């Protein structure tokens, strides 16, 4: 009896910590960072704000209108790693 062989390749999880988080005022522009992850594609996304410039580098510039969430997604092959953090924003005072 003959069986097929299968190769399983293990992928080490990339570092996913998001740095630069804190408390901000509405419409502040802030830059968030993650450690480089060679061989992974990455995408930043945001809720309640906008990304300024590209969203596929190790850092991202964002402007928040109100408190929301930032997400970093890193992929290699069929493996996906996600990190989400909240961004606290104080409302503008006039």
N, C-alpha and C positions, 0 to 999 in steps of 0.2 A: 504494500500500500504506500502510495506516494502522497505527500502533502505539500501544499504551497507554503512558501516562506513569506513572512511579512516583516518589513523593517519599520520599526517605530522610532521616530526621532523625537527626542525630548527637547523642549524649548524652555529655557530658563525665563522666568517672569522678569520683565523689565522693572526698573525702579519707577514708581508711579507717584511719588510724593510731589504735590504741587506747593511751590514756595511763593511767597509774596502776598499771601492772603492776610487780611486784616479787616479793619472797619474803615469805611470810606464815606464821603459825601456824594450825593447825587451828581452825576455827570463828571466825576473825577475820572481821569484816565490812569489806569494802572497796568503794570506789566507783571505777569505771572510766569513762573519758570518751572521746568521739570528737568531732572538729570537727563543727559543724552541717552538715547536707546538705539545704538547702531543696529541695523538690519530690521528695524521695525518701521512701519509707516505710522503716522500719528495724525490725529485730527482733534482740535479743540472745538467745543461748542458751548453755548451759553444760553441761559434763560434770564430774561429781564434786562438784557443789555445788548451791546453790539461788539463785534470783533473788529478791530481797526487793523487793517493789513492782512497778512497771511495767517492761516490757522493750522499750518502743517509743520511748524518749526518747534524747537525745544522751548521757546517762549512765545507768549501771545500778549498783545495789547488789547485791553478791553475798556469800554465805558459802560458804566451801570447807571440806570435810571432809578432802580429800586433794588432791594435785596433779591437775590436770586441764586442760581447755581452755575458752577463752571464744571465742565466735564472734559477729561482727557481720555481719548481712546487710542490704544496702540495695538497694531496688528502685525502678525507674522504668520504667513500661511493661513491655516484655518483657525488659528488661536487669536482670541481677542481679549484684551485686558482693559478694564475701565476703572477710572478714579473720578469720583464726584465730590465736590466740596461746596459749601455754601459761602456766599459773599454777602456780607452785611453792609447795607448802605443806609445812611441817615438821610431823611428827606431834606430837600433844599428849604432854607428859611428865608423868607422875603421880608 
